Each structure stands twice: as structure tokens, then as C-alpha cells.
Amino acid sequence: MATITLQIPDELALRLEPLQNRLPELLGQLLEPTKKPTTIEPEINTHSGDIPAVYQEVLDFLIKSPIPQDIVNFKVSQQAQIRLQILLDKNRESILNEMEIAELDVYEQLEHLMILLKARAYSEI
């Protein structure tokens, strides 16, 4: 297999981080005009340590089919909250490494998802 080195903006690199195992497949899809484009989603291996713990925590909660009141009351664990605070503190001091930036991005995405879920849940109560 050939190795290709690309220079891309840091923001794009962070967005591609969760897709790194699928990049050859996705590039191949872009070059195949006969195939329909597919949505680009990271391949999730639930048995891997690659999934941030907070992401797994939210997945575990959602898989239980919570009722609207459960969604409204949901909070991540104290451990996840402490980790988020550490990342936020390091971010304020501008000392996050690339992996921590990506992890903080996961927290931000999950927060957005939970805000939307809670808004919907409130309308059902």
C-alpha cells in the first residue's frame, strides 16, 4: 500500500481524526463517479478504546430507550465532568495537544446533541 502525505489545515485534520481508519475507503468513494455518495460517518468499534468515555456513557444511556423525563434529568458522570473541566482549563491556558482538542470537540458535540434531546423531551412532558 502506498503512503501519501498531505498538508491540510489543522481544523480539517481535527475533523478527519475520527475517520482516519476509513480515509482510503472514503477517498476511493470520491473517485468513483458511478457510486452514490455516502454520508461520512466515523466507523465505530464499540470494543475499542478509541471511543471517548463520555461518548460511550451517552451511548449507554441512549441504548436504554429513556423516556422524556429521563432525558431531561440526564447528566454525565462526575468523572466525565471532571475531565471536561480539566480540558477547559487547559484550553484557557492554550496548552491542549491535538488529541485533547479532538476530545474537547467530542464534549461540545455531545453537549449540542443533549441540548436538542432535552428540548424535545421538555416538549413531550
Accessible surface in RSA format (square Angstrom, percent):
REM  Atomic radii and reference values for relative SASA: ProtOr
REM  Chains: A
REM  Algorithm: Lee & Richards
REM  Probe-radius: 1.40
REM  Slices: 20
REM RES _ NUM      All-atoms   Total-Side   Main-Chain    Non-polar    All polar
REM                ABS   REL    ABS   REL    ABS   REL    ABS   REL    ABS   REL
RES MET A   1   221.89 114.9 133.02  88.0  88.87 211.6 117.50  99.9 104.39 138.3
RES ALA A   2    89.62  82.4  57.61  88.9  32.00  72.8  67.54  95.1  22.08  58.5
RES THR A   3   127.92  91.0  94.10  95.4  33.81  80.6  66.25  89.0  61.66  93.2
RES ILE A   4   136.22  77.5 105.69  78.7  30.54  73.6 108.96  78.5  27.26  74.0
RES THR A   5   124.99  88.9  94.31  95.6  30.68  73.1  71.36  95.8  53.63  81.1
RES LEU A   6   123.82  69.0  97.93  70.1  25.89  65.1 100.43  70.5  23.39  62.9
RES GLN A   7   184.24 103.0 149.44 109.2  34.79  82.8  55.88 118.9 128.36  97.4
RES ILE A   8    65.45  37.2  42.39  31.6  23.06  55.6  46.03  33.1  19.42  52.7
RES PRO A   9    91.96  67.0  79.23  72.2  12.73  46.3  91.35  75.4   0.61   3.8
RES ASP A  10   118.51  83.0 112.20 111.7   6.31  14.9  34.36  80.9  84.16  83.9
RES GLU A  11   124.67  71.6 119.58  90.5   5.09  12.1  45.94  88.9  78.73  64.3
RES LEU A  12    67.01  37.3  65.45  46.8   1.56   3.9  66.26  46.5   0.75   2.0
RES ALA A  13    38.48  35.4  32.34  49.9   6.15  14.0  34.29  48.3   4.19  11.1
RES LEU A  14    44.40  24.7  39.67  28.4   4.73  11.9  40.22  28.2   4.17  11.2
RES ARG A  15   159.26  66.9 145.06  73.9  14.20  33.8  40.88  55.9 118.38  71.7
RES LEU A  16    47.16  26.3  46.74  33.4   0.42   1.0  46.87  32.9   0.29   0.8
RES GLU A  17    54.53  31.3  49.63  37.5   4.90  11.7  13.64  26.4  40.89  33.4
RES PRO A  18    76.82  56.0  50.51  46.0  26.31  95.6  62.61  51.7  14.21  88.3
RES LEU A  19    16.58   9.2  16.26  11.6   0.32   0.8  16.58  11.6   0.00   0.0
RES GLN A  20   102.36  57.2  89.85  65.7  12.50  29.8  20.80  44.3  81.56  61.9
RES ASN A  21   121.10  83.5  89.67  86.7  31.44  75.7  26.16  62.9  94.95  91.8
RES ARG A  22    34.55  14.5  33.35  17.0   1.20   2.8   6.39   8.7  28.16  17.1
RES LEU A  23    56.05  31.2  56.05  40.1   0.00   0.0  56.05  39.4   0.00   0.0
RES PRO A  24    83.49  60.8  68.44  62.4  15.06  54.7  74.61  61.6   8.88  55.2
RES GLU A  25    82.59  47.4  67.68  51.2  14.91  35.5  46.39  89.7  36.21  29.6
RES LEU A  26    11.45   6.4  10.32   7.4   1.13   2.8  10.36   7.3   1.09   2.9
RES LEU A  27    90.71  50.5  90.67  64.9   0.04   0.1  90.67  63.7   0.04   0.1
RES GLY A  28    31.39  38.7   0.00   N/A  31.39  38.7  30.23  82.9   1.16   2.6
RES GLN A  29    47.41  26.5  36.90  27.0  10.51  25.0  15.56  33.1  31.85  24.2
RES LEU A  30   136.16  75.8 105.89  75.8  30.27  76.1 109.28  76.8  26.88  72.3
RES LEU A  31   145.28  80.9 124.57  89.1  20.71  52.1 128.01  89.9  17.28  46.5
RES GLU A  32    79.52  45.7  76.76  58.1   2.76   6.6  11.39  22.0  68.13  55.6
RES PRO A  33   126.63  92.3  88.78  80.9  37.85 137.6 101.51  83.8  25.12 156.1
RES THR A  34   125.28  89.1  88.61  89.8  36.67  87.4  82.42 110.7  42.86  64.8
RES LYS A  35   124.81  60.9 110.52  67.8  14.29  34.0  66.50  59.9  58.31  62.1
RES LYS A  36   179.45  87.5 165.76 101.7  13.69  32.6 111.59 100.4  67.86  72.3
RES PRO A  37   127.98  93.3 100.05  91.2  27.93 101.5 107.76  89.0  20.22 125.7
RES THR A  38    77.10  54.8  57.37  58.2  19.74  47.0  63.60  85.4  13.51  20.4
RES THR A  39   106.77  75.9  91.09  92.3  15.68  37.4  81.07 108.9  25.70  38.8
RES ILE A  40   100.78  57.3  73.86  55.0  26.92  64.9  73.86  53.2  26.92  73.1
RES GLU A  41   104.25  59.9 104.05  78.7   0.20   0.5  31.69  61.3  72.56  59.2
RES PRO A  42    55.47  40.4  48.19  43.9   7.28  26.5  48.19  39.8   7.28  45.3
RES GLU A  43   122.73  70.5  96.23  72.8  26.50  63.1  35.06  67.8  87.67  71.6
RES ILE A  44    87.83  50.0  57.68  43.0  30.16  72.7  59.40  42.8  28.43  77.2
RES ASN A  45    81.39  56.1  73.52  71.0   7.87  19.0  26.35  63.4  55.04  53.2
RES THR A  46    81.58  58.0  61.41  62.3  20.17  48.1  44.23  59.4  37.34  56.5
RES HIS A  47   175.43  95.9 137.66  95.7  37.77  96.6  98.72 101.7  76.70  89.3
RES SER A  48    32.64  27.6  14.39  19.2  18.25  42.1  15.24  32.5  17.40  24.4
RES GLY A  49    83.10 102.5   0.00   N/A  83.10 102.5  43.38 119.0  39.72  89.0
RES ASP A  50   114.91  80.5  86.44  86.0  28.47  67.3  34.11  80.3  80.79  80.6
RES ILE A  51    27.92  15.9  15.04  11.2  12.89  31.1  16.58  11.9  11.34  30.8
RES PRO A  52    40.25  29.3  28.00  25.5  12.24  44.5  40.23  33.2   0.01   0.1
RES ALA A  53    81.48  74.9  65.11 100.5  16.37  37.2  70.72  99.6  10.75  28.5
RES VAL A  54     4.68   3.1   2.84   2.6   1.84   4.4   2.84   2.5   1.84   5.0
RES TYR A  55    61.89  28.9  61.80  35.2   0.09   0.2  22.76  17.1  39.14  48.2
RES GLN A  56    55.37  31.0  55.37  40.5   0.00   0.0  33.22  70.7  22.15  16.8
RES GLU A  57    46.80  26.9  39.35  29.8   7.45  17.7  30.62  59.2  16.17  13.2
RES VAL A  58     2.46   1.6   2.46   2.2   0.00   0.0   2.46   2.1   0.00   0.0
RES LEU A  59    59.34  33.0  56.07  40.1   3.27   8.2  56.48  39.7   2.86   7.7
RES ASP A  60    65.91  46.2  65.55  65.2   0.36   0.9  20.36  47.9  45.55  45.4
RES PHE A  61    32.38  16.2  28.25  17.5   4.13  10.7  31.20  18.9   1.18   3.4
RES LEU A  62    56.21  31.3  43.88  31.4  12.33  31.0  43.88  30.8  12.33  33.2
RES ILE A  63   143.45  81.6 121.04  90.2  22.40  54.0 125.11  90.1  18.34  49.8
RES LYS A  64   158.15  77.2 129.35  79.4  28.80  68.6  84.80  76.3  73.35  78.1
RES SER A  65    93.38  78.9  70.39  93.9  22.99  53.0  43.75  93.2  49.63  69.5
RES PRO A  66    28.07  20.5   8.84   8.1  19.22  69.9  12.99  10.7  15.08  93.7
RES ILE A  67   106.90  60.8 104.33  77.7   2.57   6.2 106.79  76.9   0.10   0.3
RES PRO A  68    48.88  35.6  48.88  44.6   0.00   0.0  48.88  40.4   0.00   0.0
RES GLN A  69    75.50  42.2  74.47  54.4   1.03   2.5  39.10  83.2  36.40  27.6
RES ASP A  70    62.92  44.1  58.26  58.0   4.66  11.0  10.60  25.0  52.32  52.2
RES ILE A  71    21.79  12.4  21.79  16.2   0.00   0.0  21.79  15.7   0.00   0.0
RES VAL A  72    21.70  14.3  12.02  10.9   9.68  23.3  12.02  10.4   9.68  26.3
RES ASN A  73    93.44  64.4  71.99  69.6  21.45  51.7  30.82  74.2  62.63  60.5
RES PHE A  74    26.80  13.4  19.01  11.8   7.79  20.3  25.33  15.4   1.47   4.2
RES LYS A  75   162.16  79.1 139.43  85.6  22.72  54.1  87.80  79.0  74.36  79.2
RES VAL A  76    36.42  24.0  30.41  27.5   6.01  14.5  30.41  26.4   6.01  16.3
RES SER A  77    48.47  41.0  36.28  48.4  12.19  28.1  44.87  95.5   3.60   5.0
RES GLN A  78   121.99  68.2 114.50  83.7   7.50  17.9  52.55 111.8  69.45  52.7
RES GLN A  79   143.92  80.5 137.40 100.4   6.53  15.5  45.82  97.5  98.11  74.4
RES ALA A  80     7.08   6.5   2.93   4.5   4.15   9.4   6.84   9.6   0.24   0.6
RES GLN A  81    72.85  40.7  67.17  49.1   5.67  13.5  24.53  52.2  48.32  36.6
RES ILE A  82    91.33  52.0  88.89  66.2   2.44   5.9  91.28  65.7   0.04   0.1
RES ARG A  83    75.42  31.7  74.30  37.9   1.12   2.7  33.98  46.4  41.44  25.1
RES LEU A  84    53.57  29.8  53.57  38.3   0.00   0.0  53.57  37.6   0.00   0.0
RES GLN A  85    86.94  48.6  86.41  63.2   0.53   1.3  39.39  83.8  47.56  36.1
RES ILE A  86    75.62  43.0  74.23  55.3   1.39   3.4  75.51  54.4   0.10   0.3
RES LEU A  87     0.00   0.0   0.00   0.0   0.00   0.0   0.00   0.0   0.00   0.0
RES LEU A  88    59.00  32.9  58.57  41.9   0.43   1.1  58.57  41.1   0.43   1.1
RES ASP A  89    56.52  39.6  55.15  54.9   1.37   3.2  19.54  46.0  36.98  36.9
RES LYS A  90    56.89  27.8  56.44  34.6   0.45   1.1  26.05  23.4  30.84  32.9
RES ASN A  91    72.71  50.1  64.94  62.8   7.78  18.7   0.00   0.0  72.71  70.3
RES ARG A  92   160.66  67.5 125.59  64.0  35.07  83.5  76.04 103.9  84.62  51.3
RES GLU A  93   115.00  66.0  91.07  68.9  23.94  57.0  42.16  81.5  72.85  59.5
RES SER A  94   100.32  84.8  66.73  89.1  33.59  77.4  43.83  93.3  56.49  79.1
RES ILE A  95    98.00  55.8  77.34  57.6  20.66  49.8  84.80  61.1  13.20  35.8
RES LEU A  96    28.13  15.7   6.26   4.5  21.87  55.0   6.41   4.5  21.72  58.5
RES ASN A  97    84.26  58.1  75.51  73.0   8.75  21.1  43.19 103.9  41.07  39.7
RES GLU A  98   127.10  73.0 122.66  92.8   4.44  10.6  43.55  84.2  83.55  68.2
RES MET A  99   125.07  64.8 121.79  80.6   3.27   7.8 109.24  92.9  15.83  21.0
RES GLU A 100    17.78  10.2  17.61  13.3   0.16   0.4   6.27  12.1  11.50   9.4
RES ILE A 101    63.62  36.2  62.44  46.5   1.18   2.8  62.44  45.0   1.18   3.2
RES ALA A 102    17.00  15.6  13.95  21.5   3.04   6.9  15.63  22.0   1.36   3.6
RES GLU A 103    39.28  22.5  36.58  27.7   2.70   6.4  13.18  25.5  26.10  21.3
RES LEU A 104    29.01  16.2  28.97  20.7   0.05   0.1  28.97  20.3   0.05   0.1
RES ASP A 105    52.38  36.7  49.50  49.3   2.88   6.8  14.38  33.8  38.00  37.9
RES VAL A 106    23.07  15.2  23.05  20.9   0.02   0.0  23.07  20.0   0.00   0.0
RES TYR A 107    18.65   8.7  15.04   8.6   3.61   9.4  10.82   8.1   7.84   9.7
RES GLU A 108   112.55  64.6 107.81  81.6   4.74  11.3  38.64  74.7  73.91  60.3
RES GLN A 109    99.12  55.4  90.05  65.8   9.07  21.6  39.37  83.8  59.75  45.3
RES LEU A 110    13.74   7.7  13.69   9.8   0.05   0.1  13.74   9.6   0.00   0.0
RES GLU A 111   108.13  62.1 100.94  76.4   7.19  17.1  35.24  68.2  72.89  59.5
RES HIS A 112   110.80  60.6 109.19  75.9   1.60   4.1  73.71  76.0  37.09  43.2
RES LEU A 113    70.52  39.3  69.47  49.7   1.05   2.7  70.28  49.4   0.25   0.7
RES MET A 114    17.63   9.1  17.63  11.7   0.00   0.0  17.63  15.0   0.00   0.0
RES ILE A 115   101.33  57.7  97.82  72.9   3.51   8.5  99.84  71.9   1.49   4.0
RES LEU A 116    95.42  53.1  94.05  67.3   1.37   3.4  94.52  66.4   0.90   2.4
RES LEU A 117    46.40  25.8  45.17  32.3   1.23   3.1  45.72  32.1   0.68   1.8
RES LYS A 118    49.45  24.1  49.45  30.3   0.00   0.0  28.94  26.1  20.51  21.8
RES ALA A 119    59.17  54.4  45.28  69.9  13.88  31.6  51.26  72.2   7.90  20.9
RES ARG A 120   183.19  76.9 180.37  91.9   2.82   6.7  54.97  75.1 128.22  77.7
RES ALA A 121     3.94   3.6   0.40   0.6   3.54   8.0   3.66   5.2   0.28   0.7
RES TYR A 122   137.21  64.1 125.02  71.1  12.19  31.7  89.17  67.0  48.04  59.2
RES SER A 123    89.17  75.4  49.72  66.4  39.45  90.9  51.82 110.3  37.36  52.3
RES GLU A 124   127.42  73.2  95.45  72.2  31.97  76.1  23.30  45.1 104.13  85.0
RES ILE A 125   113.96  64.8  56.40  42.0  57.55 138.7  81.95  59.0  32.01  86.9
END  Absolute sums over single chains surface
CHAIN  1 A    10118.7       8463.6       1655.1       6039.3       4079.4
END  Absolute sums over all chains
TOTAL         10118.7       8463.6       1655.1       6039.3       4079.4
